[in-house]
């Protein structure tokens, strides 16, 4: 006696590749550079969540709204913030100084990467003297530069 074939439904689930970090913020007044940075971060699965701001003020406002006051809630803080050094109203250097006013949980958890459209030794020396700066990179962000983090 011949057996009847059993109809089976093949279920294929998409598994999202694991990311290195939970959250990053991009701060740049140049929308094209924001797009490039975001696409590079996505291409290498750098972060689960990417927040983009076109001004330092908006990013600081977001960070202030996190109300982080303990180590437990530090998980809300971004792992990295990529900031353009040259923006109107609030430069990247001013942004770093403003970050020092935020709760310690944010400052201790977040690595700030300043990116310059025109890197130069004077700016690099100024950046390296700032408390809280993790890295100084040229813009636009590249995969090679990202691998140095």
Backbone as a chain_set.jsonl record, in Angstrom:
{"seq": "XXXXXXXXXXXXXXXXXXXXXXXXXXXXXXXXXXXXXXXXXXXXXXXXXXXXXXXXXXXXXXXXXXXXXXXXXXXXXXXXXXXXXXXXXXXXXXXXXXXXXXXXXXXXXXXXXXXXXXXXXXXXXXXXXXXXXXXXXXXXXXXXXXXXX", "coords": {"N": [[0.826, -1.158, 0.0], [0.603, 2.162, -0.936], [1.937, 5.031, 0.532], [0.499, 8.13, 1.469], [1.75, 11.27, 0.572], [2.755, 13.626, 2.999], [1.595, 16.833, 3.475], [3.625, 19.456, 4.165], [4.417, 22.463, 5.681], [6.946, 24.625, 5.037], [8.702, 26.613, 7.132], [10.427, 29.492, 7.135], [12.405, 31.431, 9.024], [13.511, 34.718, 9.471], [16.55, 35.487, 10.749], [17.842, 37.949, 12.621], [20.991, 39.376, 12.255], [23.421, 39.372, 14.861], [24.229, 42.263, 16.762], [26.925, 44.502, 17.564], [26.645, 46.493, 19.464], [24.15, 48.114, 21.558], [22.984, 50.702, 21.224], [23.49, 53.677, 19.324], [24.303, 57.107, 18.646], [24.132, 59.517, 16.117], [25.409, 62.634, 15.347], [25.161, 65.263, 13.352], [25.122, 68.054, 11.227], [24.971, 67.786, 8.541], [23.029, 66.176, 6.329], [23.576, 64.24, 4.341], [26.012, 63.157, 5.203], [25.114, 62.069, 7.607], [23.462, 60.059, 6.599], [25.339, 58.461, 5.219], [26.996, 57.645, 7.378], [25.115, 56.261, 8.931], [24.391, 54.174, 7.155], [26.817, 52.791, 6.927], [27.197, 51.933, 9.574], [24.964, 50.255, 9.794], [25.609, 48.367, 7.816], [27.673, 46.879, 8.91], [26.476, 45.785, 11.071], [26.672, 47.235, 13.481], [25.161, 48.419, 15.538], [22.115, 47.928, 17.364], [20.162, 49.934, 17.622], [19.926, 53.054, 16.057], [20.173, 56.409, 16.423], [19.562, 59.519, 14.969], [20.6, 62.855, 14.832], [20.401, 66.263, 13.845], [21.544, 68.356, 15.105], [23.618, 69.4, 17.835], [22.313, 70.35, 20.062], [19.757, 69.11, 19.983], [20.47, 66.426, 20.342], [21.636, 66.505, 22.903], [19.402, 67.275, 24.366], [17.798, 64.991, 24.038], [19.408, 63.123, 25.428], [19.368, 64.224, 28.006], [16.739, 63.735, 28.606], [16.692, 61.049, 29.173], [17.012, 60.592, 31.841], [18.854, 59.231, 33.512], [19.928, 57.788, 36.422], [21.147, 55.801, 37.822], [23.247, 52.862, 37.922], [21.873, 50.678, 36.952], [20.017, 51.709, 35.135], [21.732, 52.618, 33.248], [21.885, 51.207, 30.948], [20.246, 52.396, 29.148], [21.659, 54.442, 28.056], [23.477, 55.609, 25.186], [25.883, 53.573, 23.447], [27.868, 54.545, 21.794], [28.579, 57.826, 20.535], [28.644, 59.535, 17.601], [30.027, 62.41, 16.446], [30.013, 65.367, 14.548], [32.678, 67.621, 14.253], [32.449, 70.201, 13.36], [29.87, 72.133, 13.419], [27.086, 74.372, 13.05], [25.915, 76.616, 15.61], [26.225, 74.647, 17.894], [29.25, 73.274, 18.23], [31.117, 70.205, 17.697], [33.044, 70.041, 19.672], [32.015, 71.749, 21.623], [29.769, 70.25, 22.17], [30.881, 67.993, 23.429], [31.821, 69.178, 25.776], [29.377, 69.946, 26.897], [28.302, 67.453, 27.351], [29.623, 66.699, 29.645], [28.105, 67.722, 31.654], [26.036, 66.025, 31.972], [24.415, 63.184, 33.636], [26.507, 60.952, 35.525], [26.262, 58.242, 34.897], [25.668, 58.199, 32.169], [27.937, 59.472, 31.082], [29.985, 57.691, 31.837], [29.326, 55.391, 30.455], [29.091, 55.957, 27.722], [30.869, 56.286, 24.675], [32.521, 58.816, 23.0], [32.929, 59.775, 19.697], [34.596, 61.966, 17.802], [34.245, 63.467, 14.675], [35.841, 64.841, 11.912], [35.403, 67.033, 9.142], [37.535, 68.178, 7.915], [40.277, 67.186, 8.916], [42.832, 68.348, 11.091], [46.036, 69.135, 12.558], [45.917, 71.037, 14.704], [43.202, 71.061, 15.514], [42.982, 68.371, 16.175], [44.744, 68.183, 18.366], [43.364, 69.813, 20.168], [41.015, 68.321, 20.474], [42.009, 65.942, 21.592], [42.683, 66.853, 24.081], [40.337, 67.082, 25.405], [38.141, 65.949, 27.934], [36.515, 62.867, 27.913], [36.439, 62.218, 25.213], [36.657, 59.605, 22.977], [37.698, 58.885, 20.466], [39.131, 60.37, 17.506], [38.215, 60.972, 14.286], [38.395, 61.109, 10.648], [35.89, 62.555, 8.463], [33.973, 61.395, 5.673], [32.685, 58.684, 7.725], [34.304, 55.545, 7.612], [34.388, 52.004, 6.881], [36.83, 50.902, 7.534], [37.831, 52.764, 9.407], [35.92, 52.454, 11.36], [36.469, 49.922, 12.257], [38.601, 50.371, 13.936], [37.621, 51.05, 16.35]], "CA": [[0.0, 0.0, 0.0], [1.384, 3.385, -1.082], [1.615, 6.035, 1.558], [0.209, 9.467, 0.956], [2.725, 12.255, 1.061], [2.226, 14.57, 3.978], [1.878, 18.226, 3.133], [4.289, 20.17, 5.243], [4.728, 23.852, 5.386], [8.3, 24.988, 5.421], [8.727, 27.949, 7.716], [11.769, 30.069, 7.167], [12.387, 32.673, 9.809], [14.675, 35.578, 9.278], [17.277, 35.716, 11.983], [18.577, 39.201, 12.526], [22.366, 39.191, 12.706], [23.677, 40.033, 16.137], [24.916, 43.548, 16.661], [27.977, 44.682, 18.56], [26.206, 47.412, 20.512], [22.715, 48.322, 21.649], [22.506, 52.003, 20.76], [24.428, 54.747, 18.977], [23.737, 58.368, 18.194], [24.891, 60.263, 15.114], [25.093, 64.062, 15.443], [25.806, 65.967, 12.243], [24.185, 68.946, 10.536], [24.97, 67.409, 7.124], [22.176, 64.995, 6.203], [24.241, 63.222, 3.537], [26.968, 62.486, 6.08], [24.318, 61.236, 8.52], [23.018, 58.896, 5.832], [26.524, 57.618, 4.99], [27.383, 57.059, 8.66], [24.083, 55.287, 9.306], [24.486, 53.008, 6.268], [28.026, 52.039, 7.294], [26.907, 51.268, 10.849], [24.027, 49.166, 9.491], [26.271, 47.353, 6.99], [28.517, 46.015, 9.746], [25.688, 45.411, 12.253], [27.347, 47.868, 14.609], [24.253, 48.731, 16.639], [20.696, 47.582, 17.26], [19.4, 51.177, 17.47], [20.71, 54.206, 15.594], [19.422, 57.654, 16.518], [20.239, 60.549, 14.183], [20.227, 64.238, 15.149], [21.084, 67.237, 12.989], [22.153, 69.395, 15.934], [24.076, 68.984, 19.145], [21.279, 70.705, 21.041], [18.721, 68.078, 19.96], [21.029, 65.203, 20.931], [21.765, 66.742, 24.351], [18.036, 67.251, 24.905], [17.419, 63.576, 24.108], [20.175, 62.491, 26.507], [18.844, 64.74, 29.271], [15.447, 63.099, 28.809], [16.83, 59.659, 29.603], [16.928, 60.595, 33.307], [19.64, 58.121, 34.04], [20.466, 58.136, 37.735], [21.728, 54.633, 38.474], [23.949, 51.945, 37.032], [20.884, 49.792, 36.348], [19.425, 52.369, 33.98], [22.784, 53.015, 32.309], [21.667, 50.483, 29.699], [19.544, 53.3, 28.235], [22.632, 55.356, 27.453], [24.08, 55.085, 23.953], [27.234, 53.032, 23.579], [28.73, 55.482, 21.071], [28.007, 59.001, 19.882], [29.491, 60.026, 16.514], [29.705, 63.835, 16.389], [30.756, 66.242, 13.649], [33.354, 68.677, 15.017], [32.112, 71.536, 12.836], [28.443, 72.352, 13.191], [26.665, 75.697, 13.523], [25.276, 76.698, 16.934], [26.999, 73.876, 18.871], [30.259, 72.448, 17.561], [31.368, 68.927, 18.351], [33.829, 70.309, 20.882], [31.049, 72.272, 22.598], [28.924, 69.109, 22.521], [31.625, 67.184, 24.406], [31.81, 69.923, 27.039], [28.008, 69.863, 27.409], [28.135, 66.068, 27.826], [30.174, 66.604, 30.999], [27.058, 68.145, 32.588], [25.046, 64.947, 32.058], [24.667, 62.242, 34.733], [27.704, 60.122, 35.45], [25.945, 56.965, 34.241], [25.802, 58.405, 30.723], [29.341, 59.781, 30.775], [30.816, 56.497, 32.01], [28.931, 54.335, 29.526], [29.104, 56.394, 26.32], [32.137, 56.668, 24.039], [32.298, 59.883, 22.017], [33.833, 59.782, 18.545], [34.484, 63.216, 17.053], [34.605, 63.289, 13.268], [36.119, 66.13, 11.299], [35.394, 67.056, 7.679], [38.878, 68.597, 7.492], [41.151, 66.96, 10.068], [44.08, 69.104, 11.112], [46.75, 68.902, 13.82], [45.466, 71.934, 15.771], [41.933, 70.55, 15.994], [43.234, 67.073, 16.797], [45.324, 68.446, 19.682], [42.283, 70.322, 21.006], [40.113, 67.201, 20.734], [42.675, 65.006, 22.495], [42.746, 67.433, 25.424], [38.993, 67.071, 25.983], [37.728, 64.799, 28.733], [35.341, 62.174, 27.391], [36.55, 61.861, 23.786], [37.239, 58.275, 22.784], [38.443, 58.793, 19.207], [39.019, 61.467, 16.538], [38.271, 60.349, 12.961], [37.98, 61.953, 9.523], [34.585, 62.315, 7.833], [32.918, 60.556, 6.205], [33.082, 57.456, 8.404], [34.574, 54.399, 6.725], [34.408, 50.721, 7.57], [38.178, 50.747, 8.091], [37.917, 53.588, 10.621], [35.018, 51.852, 12.341], [37.154, 48.741, 12.803], [39.584, 50.8, 14.94], [36.939, 51.354, 17.614]], "C": [[0.881, 1.235, 0.0], [0.973, 4.385, -0.01], [1.373, 7.384, 0.895], [1.267, 10.446, 1.468], [2.036, 13.241, 2.0], [2.6, 15.978, 3.527], [2.477, 18.922, 4.349], [4.603, 21.576, 4.782], [6.123, 24.144, 5.91], [8.286, 26.425, 5.914], [10.172, 28.41, 7.793], [11.673, 31.366, 7.951], [13.668, 33.443, 9.542], [15.306, 35.834, 10.63], [18.093, 36.985, 11.78], [19.992, 38.966, 13.036], [22.594, 39.937, 14.025], [24.467, 41.319, 15.899], [25.938, 43.653, 17.782], [27.486, 45.496, 19.749], [24.696, 47.6, 20.466], [22.276, 49.618, 20.976], [23.642, 52.955, 20.432], [23.645, 55.973, 18.539], [24.697, 58.975, 17.173], [24.443, 61.714, 15.238], [25.883, 64.787, 14.36], [24.764, 66.826, 11.536], [24.082, 68.618, 9.047], [24.2, 66.093, 6.939], [22.811, 63.888, 5.361], [25.251, 62.452, 4.388], [26.256, 61.608, 7.105], [23.911, 59.941, 7.837], [24.18, 57.924, 5.621], [26.92, 56.898, 6.276], [26.394, 55.977, 9.071], [24.199, 54.023, 8.457], [25.715, 52.157, 6.589], [27.805, 51.277, 8.593], [25.97, 50.078, 10.636], [24.712, 48.032, 8.738], [27.109, 46.383, 7.815], [27.811, 45.567, 11.025], [26.299, 45.968, 13.536], [26.421, 48.054, 15.8], [22.819, 48.336, 16.321], [19.858, 48.821, 16.949], [20.326, 52.309, 17.072], [19.797, 55.42, 15.624], [20.222, 58.731, 15.793], [19.69, 61.92, 14.554], [21.043, 65.177, 14.279], [21.629, 68.418, 13.784], [22.582, 68.808, 17.266], [23.035, 69.24, 20.217], [20.213, 69.604, 21.134], [19.222, 66.783, 20.604], [21.175, 65.35, 22.444], [20.391, 66.689, 25.013], [17.539, 65.808, 25.051], [18.11, 62.896, 25.291], [19.693, 62.953, 27.88], [17.519, 64.074, 29.61], [15.524, 61.655, 29.256], [16.728, 59.525, 31.117], [17.665, 59.42, 33.934], [20.234, 58.543, 35.376], [21.015, 56.934, 38.485], [22.414, 53.758, 37.45], [22.965, 51.012, 36.313], [20.308, 50.413, 35.081], [20.474, 52.857, 32.98], [22.625, 52.303, 30.971], [20.893, 51.33, 28.683], [20.494, 54.241, 27.505], [23.192, 54.756, 26.172], [25.484, 54.561, 24.217], [28.249, 53.966, 22.929], [27.913, 56.678, 20.61], [29.042, 59.477, 18.866], [29.092, 61.474, 16.254], [30.626, 64.566, 15.418], [31.408, 67.349, 14.487], [32.888, 70.068, 14.601], [30.642, 71.63, 12.462], [28.105, 73.764, 13.655], [25.988, 75.566, 14.897], [26.069, 75.952, 17.991], [27.966, 72.972, 18.12], [30.396, 71.117, 18.3], [32.13, 69.096, 19.65], [32.923, 70.857, 21.986], [30.117, 71.155, 23.073], [29.594, 68.265, 23.605], [31.624, 67.879, 25.773], [30.43, 69.863, 27.691], [27.717, 68.453, 27.949], [28.626, 65.917, 29.262], [29.169, 67.029, 32.065], [25.989, 67.069, 32.782], [25.381, 63.999, 33.21], [25.862, 61.332, 34.453], [27.453, 58.8, 34.734], [26.065, 57.071, 32.728], [27.267, 58.599, 30.361], [30.23, 58.539, 30.858], [30.532, 55.415, 30.973], [29.202, 54.686, 28.059], [30.495, 56.793, 25.848], [31.822, 57.698, 22.951], [33.384, 59.817, 20.944], [33.592, 61.094, 17.809], [34.999, 62.988, 15.648], [34.748, 64.657, 12.613], [36.081, 66.047, 9.774], [36.77, 67.431, 7.117], [39.824, 68.424, 8.685], [42.426, 67.795, 9.965], [44.719, 68.947, 12.484], [46.274, 69.79, 14.981], [44.156, 71.43, 16.379], [42.132, 69.213, 16.724], [43.819, 67.239, 18.197], [44.252, 68.945, 20.655], [41.341, 69.188, 21.419], [40.734, 66.242, 21.758], [42.766, 65.539, 23.922], [41.389, 67.412, 26.133], [38.723, 65.794, 26.768], [36.49, 64.178, 28.079], [35.408, 61.789, 25.924], [37.288, 60.534, 23.663], [38.144, 58.228, 21.554], [38.173, 60.02, 18.34], [39.234, 60.861, 15.159], [37.928, 61.358, 11.862], [36.572, 61.576, 9.061], [34.812, 62.13, 6.34], [33.486, 59.301, 6.864], [33.308, 56.366, 7.367], [34.551, 53.121, 7.551], [35.76, 50.505, 8.217], [38.329, 51.537, 9.384], [37.06, 52.989, 11.729], [35.66, 50.644, 13.007], [38.191, 49.107, 13.86], [38.938, 51.076, 16.293], [36.876, 50.153, 18.526]], "O": [[1.792, 1.36, 0.819], [-0.208, 4.543, 0.296], [1.985, 7.714, -0.121], [1.622, 10.441, 2.647], [0.883, 13.624, 1.798], [3.761, 16.271, 3.238], [1.879, 18.954, 5.424], [5.0, 21.816, 3.642], [6.423, 23.931, 7.084], [7.898, 27.339, 5.186], [11.015, 27.785, 8.437], [10.941, 32.282, 7.575], [14.752, 32.874, 9.41], [14.658, 36.342, 11.544], [18.926, 37.07, 10.878], [20.179, 38.421, 14.123], [22.021, 41.001, 14.258], [25.258, 41.428, 14.962], [25.83, 42.983, 18.809], [27.855, 45.231, 20.893], [24.047, 47.288, 19.467], [21.293, 49.626, 20.234], [24.632, 53.034, 21.159], [22.491, 55.886, 18.12], [25.915, 58.946, 17.35], [23.246, 62.001, 15.235], [27.106, 64.91, 14.437], [23.65, 66.37, 11.278], [23.191, 69.125, 8.366], [24.67, 65.03, 7.346], [22.6, 62.708, 5.645], [25.332, 61.227, 4.298], [26.738, 60.525, 7.436], [24.004, 58.861, 8.421], [24.032, 56.718, 5.817], [27.152, 55.689, 6.271], [26.795, 54.898, 9.51], [24.115, 52.915, 8.987], [25.65, 50.929, 6.525], [28.18, 50.109, 8.703], [26.165, 49.017, 11.229], [24.428, 46.861, 8.991], [27.24, 45.21, 7.465], [28.44, 45.041, 11.943], [26.425, 45.266, 14.539], [26.836, 47.87, 16.945], [22.372, 48.4, 15.176], [18.953, 48.77, 16.116], [21.382, 52.503, 17.674], [18.775, 55.459, 14.939], [21.433, 58.838, 15.987], [18.478, 62.128, 14.588], [22.217, 64.93, 14.005], [22.125, 69.38, 13.197], [21.991, 67.848, 17.761], [22.886, 68.46, 21.158], [19.814, 69.214, 22.232], [18.479, 66.121, 21.33], [20.87, 64.418, 23.188], [20.24, 66.124, 26.096], [16.935, 65.451, 26.063], [17.472, 62.18, 26.062], [19.619, 62.153, 28.813], [17.211, 63.872, 30.784], [14.517, 61.089, 29.679], [16.393, 58.453, 31.622], [17.129, 58.715, 34.789], [20.956, 59.536, 35.455], [21.32, 57.04, 39.673], [22.188, 53.898, 36.249], [23.217, 50.608, 35.178], [20.132, 49.729, 34.073], [20.12, 53.452, 31.963], [23.175, 52.75, 29.964], [20.885, 51.016, 27.493], [20.155, 54.773, 26.447], [23.366, 53.541, 26.075], [26.185, 55.05, 25.103], [29.35, 54.156, 23.445], [26.719, 56.566, 20.331], [30.179, 59.784, 19.226], [27.95, 61.744, 15.884], [31.847, 64.411, 15.455], [30.75, 67.946, 15.339], [32.928, 71.004, 15.399], [30.228, 71.266, 11.362], [28.759, 74.297, 14.552], [25.544, 74.479, 15.269], [26.554, 76.587, 18.928], [27.552, 72.023, 17.454], [29.854, 70.939, 19.391], [31.888, 68.375, 20.618], [33.052, 70.471, 23.148], [29.724, 71.121, 24.24], [28.952, 67.87, 24.579], [31.445, 67.229, 26.803], [30.328, 69.741, 28.912], [26.96, 68.302, 28.908], [28.101, 65.095, 30.014], [29.354, 66.733, 33.245], [25.134, 67.193, 33.659], [26.507, 64.007, 33.707], [26.171, 60.999, 33.309], [28.334, 58.294, 34.039], [26.515, 56.13, 32.075], [27.775, 57.96, 29.44], [31.128, 58.361, 30.035], [31.409, 54.613, 30.653], [29.506, 53.806, 27.253], [31.207, 57.537, 26.522], [30.967, 57.474, 22.095], [34.58, 59.804, 21.238], [32.514, 61.312, 17.256], [36.057, 62.39, 15.451], [33.878, 65.518, 12.748], [36.642, 65.127, 9.178], [37.122, 67.056, 5.999], [40.137, 69.39, 9.38], [43.017, 67.926, 8.893], [44.031, 68.658, 13.463], [46.234, 69.333, 16.124], [44.01, 71.376, 17.6], [41.518, 68.966, 17.762], [43.436, 66.516, 19.117], [44.232, 68.551, 21.821], [40.922, 69.11, 22.574], [40.055, 65.787, 22.68], [42.909, 64.763, 24.867], [41.308, 67.694, 27.328], [39.042, 64.695, 26.315], [35.539, 64.881, 27.738], [34.517, 61.097, 25.434], [38.394, 60.368, 24.176], [39.213, 57.619, 21.58], [37.109, 60.632, 18.434], [40.296, 60.303, 14.88], [37.248, 62.351, 12.121], [36.122, 60.444, 9.24], [35.776, 62.673, 5.8], [34.621, 58.906, 6.596], [32.59, 56.28, 6.371], [34.679, 53.159, 8.774], [35.838, 49.983, 9.329], [38.895, 51.033, 10.354], [37.439, 53.018, 12.9], [35.42, 50.376, 14.185], [38.623, 48.235, 14.613], [39.639, 51.311, 17.278], [36.335, 50.242, 19.628]]}, "num_chains": 1, "name": "protein.A"}
